[in-house]
Amino acid sequence: MPTFEEVAKVFLEAVRDDLNVYTSVKQEIVKTSDISYSLLTPDHIQWAYAGRGPGKKPPLEEMLELVRSKNILFDGMDERGTAFAIQASIGAKGTKNYKPGAPNIMETTVEKYQKKYEEDLGKSVLIDINDKVKAEFDKIWEAEERALKTYRV
């Protein structure tokens, strides 16, 4: 039966794999303690999934990062000018993938795998507890058996 660690990793890997299709910045699973894992996702995952409607510009620093990572330069512009032009265009028109009223992609993806995770984790915990109880009873029976042999009742 899988351990808590194995169950948690399978759950986070499933969520990560579903989210990775929306952005080039990939999610990362990190072990944060002996009993804890976290899924690190980019801040822009919701916009990568549902787009951005017209009216609000994305952060300029994020646009600069995009321009640099994709090596985009408009004619006669430097990186900053290209990033500013993209930012202004998104602010005015939104993005092509804009889905008004789209659900929160993180919540939706976690909910998709949550029931299986809870079932697998429950089985793992139940087996672990059962094994520990059995081991304790075995110790008790061994002690009782030694006592019966010693004191011949």
Secondary structure, 3 states (H helix, E strand, C coil): CCCHHHHHHHHHHHHHHHHHHHCCCCCEEEEEECCEEEEECCCCHHHHHHCCCCCCCCCHHHHHHHHHHHCCCCCCCCHHHHHHHHHHHHHHHCCCCCCCCCCCHHHHHHHHHHHHHHHHHHHHHHHHHHHHHHHHHHHHHHHHHHHHHHHCC
